[in-house]
């Protein structure tokens, strides 16, 4: 994650920018911007961006592109849905790129790996849980906040490793030995933090989570 410039071939950077621009424009069109017309909701959205920018700035890594940090994609997606979450995470990435933690040439690839894919996975997990599992607050919290967030960051680690390998940045053995295993530890941290945040929001501020419907999860409880 946090790919710097010149680590991958220029053609990959151009491809990343093209795909990112397409998805970002689609997100701008489909995002429920009317929700941010409420000052409380807009403050939560902007506050989440600020907090995640700080979290993404706290990273560990020894080689270019082999950085590790929390994502918060599941929390953002549960709060605002996939489109606003993707736009928000793209702004988070822009913030850390301005600070020099990533490169502008690789911004498109970074956005796809650290924003697009995690949001897609987070929303897919949420939809699966909503359709297949019992509808009560405890299932919502544990299936999405804990297990869902861990799976999201683990899958992101696999995708980042695949990109680095296929792009010729590092040999597969290096990634398997010195990079990918640490996503197991990161997944535990992501699960604990996301689960805690989702629990607090469900209990005290359920109106801040657009995917949590009282009429569904609290009916006859």
Order of alpha helices (4+ residues) and beta strands (2+ residues): alpha-alpha-beta-beta-alpha-alpha-alpha-alpha-alpha-alpha-alpha
